[in-house]
Amino acid sequence: MRDRIAELTGCLRRSDEKLFPRLRNVLSQRGVDPETSVLVEMFSDEREFEYGIVVTARGDVYQFGLDCMGREPDAAELIEWIDWTTTYQLAAFRAHVDAALEYLPEANQ
């Protein structure tokens, strides 16, 4: 799990592939710094919709959804933004968030 988080975080911060430049822009518009945040998970569904979870340097937890249907990656539209900061412990992905929170100091050295 930690390896996947490290890989995704590296892509978030440096990759020009697919959606990552757009994701950096969207996160910045929401006040989330992609250079200090950790990308916990990101996956697509069969409808060209990208789901993800990001943890900020402050420990805030957000779930996002980018709609890519019929769009180029740089035009993906943010259509879901959920603040899980105080309730992520109740979610199925809580172990992933806990791993990301443990990884944060290392990610920001």
Protein Blocks (a to p, Z undefined) as FASTA:
>chain_A
ZZmmmmmmmmmmmpcghjlmmmmmmmmmnopafklcccfbacddfkopacdddddfkopa
cdddddfehpafklcccfbdcdfklmmmmpmklmmmmmmmmmmmmmmZZ
